[in-house]
Amino acid sequence: MPAAVPAADPPTGMVVLGVDPGLTRCGLGVLTGPSARPRLLAVECVRTSSSQPTEQRLLRVHDALLEVIHRYQPVAVAVERVLFSGNARTAMATGQAAGAALLAAARAGLPVTAYSPNEVKLTVTGSGAADKDAVARLVAAQLCLTAPPAPADVADALAVALTHLARARMAAAVAGTPAATALAAAEQQASRAAKGGWQAVLGDRLGPAGDPKRPEDAVVRGRTR
C-alpha cells in the first residue's frame, strides 16, 4: 500500500502519478499541482523478487499502479522513458515494467507522457548532467521535505511527476503560439528518432548562440557547412 502523506486540505490543481519503472523496484510518486506549489500526496516503492516468475512480477507492478490510480485519481501518468542500456537484461526488465505501467494507465483511461532522464534532470535541477543525489535534494527542496526521498526510485518518480507539472504549466502558457507549435513538432521528431528529448531536436536545429542552421546563413558568411 502506498505511503500517504497526511494533509488537512484536499488536492488542488492537477494530480499526477510519476513512475520510475523497474522490475525489482518500481518507484511511484503522486503529486498535486500547480507546479509553482507542488504538494506530495503519496509515495510507494513496488518491490518484486527475482525468484518469482516474470509474469507474476509484472502483475504485481501492474496491480500496484492500479491501486494507486484508484486511490488518488490522477488525471495523468508520467513515466521515465526507457533508454538504451549497456546491460541488455536490465534494459529488458525495465522496459517490461514500463509496459506494465502503460497498461495500467490505459485500463484507467489516463493519458501517459514519457520523459527522458535528461528532460527530468533539466527540469528539476536545471542541468541535464545532474546526478541522482542532486535530483533527490532538489525534489526534497521543491516539495518542502525534511530529507531527500528514499529509495532513489521514489525520488526519481517524484522528479518525473514534477517534470510533468512544469511542462503542463508551460504548455498552458504558450498554447496557440508559434513556440507551442515548434515544441510539439520537436517532441514528435524526438519520439520518432529516439533522440532522448525535444532539447536534442531543437539543438540540432539551432547553431551556436541559437542561430538557425540554414544553408542561406552559410552563404551569407561566405562558406558552406
C-alpha positions in Angstrom: 0.0 0.0 0.0 1.3 3.5 -0.8 2.6 5.6 2.0 0.2 8.5 2.2 1.2 11.9 3.4 -1.2 13.4 6.0 -2.8 16.6 4.7 -5.5 18.7 6.1 -6.5 20.1 2.7 -7.8 18.1 -0.3 -5.7 18.1 -3.5 -5.8 21.3 -5.5 -5.0 21.5 -9.2 -3.7 18.7 -11.3 -2.9 15.3 -9.7 -0.1 13.4 -11.4 1.3 10.0 -10.9 5.0 9.7 -11.6 6.6 6.4 -12.4 10.2 5.3 -12.4 9.9 1.9 -14.0 11.8 -1.1 -12.7 11.1 -4.8 -12.2 13.0 -5.2 -8.9 12.0 -1.8 -7.7 9.4 0.5 -9.3 9.1 3.9 -7.8 5.7 5.7 -7.7 5.0 9.3 -6.6 1.7 11.2 -6.5 1.8 15.0 -6.6 -0.8 17.7 -6.9 -0.1 21.0 -8.6 0.1 23.7 -9.6 3.8 23.4 -10.4 4.6 26.6 -8.5 3.3 25.0 -5.3 3.5 21.2 -5.8 2.4 19.0 -2.9 3.2 15.4 -2.1 0.3 13.1 -1.7 1.8 9.6 -1.6 4.9 7.5 -2.5 5.5 3.8 -2.9 8.3 1.6 -4.0 6.9 -1.6 -5.5 9.3 -4.4 -4.9 9.4 -7.9 -6.6 11.7 -10.8 -6.1 13.8 -12.2 -8.8 12.8 -15.7 -7.6 9.3 -15.1 -8.9 8.2 -15.8 -12.5 8.5 -12.6 -14.6 4.7 -12.6 -15.4 3.9 -12.6 -11.6 6.4 -9.7 -11.0 4.8 -7.7 -13.8 1.3 -8.4 -12.4 2.4 -7.1 -9.0 3.7 -3.9 -10.6 0.5 -3.5 -12.7 -1.8 -4.1 -9.8 0.1 -1.7 -7.5 -0.3 1.0 -10.1 -4.0 0.4 -10.5 -4.4 0.6 -6.7 -2.6 4.0 -6.6 -4.7 5.3 -9.5 -7.9 4.2 -7.9 -7.0 5.7 -4.5 -5.7 9.1 -5.7 -7.5 9.6 -9.0 -4.7 11.2 -11.0 -5.5 12.9 -14.3 -2.2 12.0 -15.9 0.6 9.5 -15.7 4.2 10.5 -16.3 6.8 7.7 -16.9 10.5 8.0 -17.3 11.4 6.9 -20.8 13.4 3.7 -21.1 16.6 4.4 -23.0 19.3 2.0 -24.2 21.4 0.5 -21.5 24.7 -1.3 -21.8 23.1 -4.2 -19.8 20.6 -5.7 -22.1 19.0 -7.8 -19.4 18.4 -4.8 -17.1 17.1 -2.8 -20.1 14.6 -5.5 -21.0 13.3 -5.8 -17.4 12.9 -2.0 -17.1 11.1 -2.0 -20.5 8.7 -4.7 -19.3 7.9 -2.8 -16.1 7.3 0.4 -18.2 4.9 -1.7 -20.3 3.0 -2.7 -17.2 2.7 0.9 -16.2 1.4 1.9 -19.6 -1.2 -0.9 -19.5 -2.4 0.1 -16.0 -2.8 3.7 -17.2 -4.6 2.6 -20.4 -7.0 0.4 -18.3 -7.8 3.5 -16.2 -8.3 5.7 -19.3 -5.4 8.0 -18.4 -3.0 9.8 -20.8 0.6 8.9 -20.5 3.6 11.1 -21.1 7.2 9.8 -21.3 10.2 11.9 -20.3 13.8 11.1 -20.9 16.2 11.2 -18.0 17.8 14.3 -19.4 14.5 16.1 -19.6 13.7 15.2 -16.0 17.1 16.3 -14.7 17.0 19.6 -16.7 13.5 20.5 -15.4 14.2 19.6 -11.7 17.8 20.7 -11.3 18.5 23.0 -14.3 21.2 20.6 -15.5 20.9 17.6 -17.7 24.1 16.2 -16.2 22.9 16.2 -12.6 23.5 13.1 -10.6 20.8 11.2 -8.6 21.8 12.8 -5.3 21.3 16.3 -6.8 17.9 15.3 -8.2 16.8 13.9 -4.8 17.9 17.0 -3.0 16.1 19.3 -5.4 13.0 17.2 -5.2 13.1 17.5 -1.5 13.5 21.3 -1.7 10.6 21.7 -4.1 8.3 19.6 -2.0 9.5 21.1 1.3 10.6 17.8 2.6 12.9 17.5 5.6 15.1 14.9 3.8 15.6 13.6 0.2 13.0 10.9 -0.6 14.3 7.3 -0.4 14.9 5.0 -2.0 16.2 6.6 -5.2 13.4 5.0 -7.2 10.8 7.1 -5.3 12.9 10.3 -5.7 13.1 9.7 -9.5 9.3 9.0 -9.7 8.6 12.3 -7.9 11.1 14.1 -10.2 9.1 12.7 -13.2 5.9 14.0 -11.7 7.4 17.4 -11.1 8.6 17.5 -14.7 5.0 16.8 -15.9 3.6 19.6 -13.7 6.2 22.0 -15.0 5.6 21.0 -18.6 1.9 21.2 -18.3 2.2 24.8 -16.9 4.5 25.7 -19.8 2.2 24.2 -22.4 -0.8 26.2 -21.0 1.2 29.4 -21.0 2.3 29.1 -24.7 -0.8 27.4 -26.0 -1.7 28.6 -29.5 1.7 30.4 -30.0 4.4 29.6 -32.6 6.5 28.3 -29.7 3.9 25.7 -28.9 3.9 24.5 -32.5 7.7 24.3 -32.6 7.8 22.4 -29.3 5.1 19.9 -30.4 7.0 19.3 -33.7 10.3 18.8 -31.8 8.7 16.3 -29.4 7.2 14.3 -32.2 10.5 14.2 -34.1 12.4 13.2 -30.9 9.9 10.4 -30.3 10.3 9.0 -33.8 14.1 9.4 -33.9 14.7 8.3 -30.2 16.8 11.4 -29.7 16.1 11.5 -26.0 14.0 14.6 -25.8 12.9 17.8 -27.5 16.1 19.6 -26.4 18.2 17.4 -28.6 16.0 18.1 -31.7 15.9 21.8 -31.1 19.6 21.8 -30.5 20.1 20.2 -33.9 18.0 22.9 -35.5 20.0 25.7 -33.8 23.6 26.6 -34.2 25.8 28.4 -31.7 24.1 31.2 -29.8 20.8 30.0 -31.2 21.4 30.7 -34.8 19.3 28.6 -37.1 21.3 26.1 -39.1 20.1 27.1 -42.6 22.1 26.9 -45.8 21.4 30.6 -46.6 23.2 31.6 -43.4 26.3 29.7 -44.6 26.1 31.6 -47.9 25.9 34.9 -46.2 29.0 34.0 -44.1 30.8 33.1 -47.4 31.3 29.4 -46.6 29.4 26.2 -46.8 28.8 23.7 -44.0 
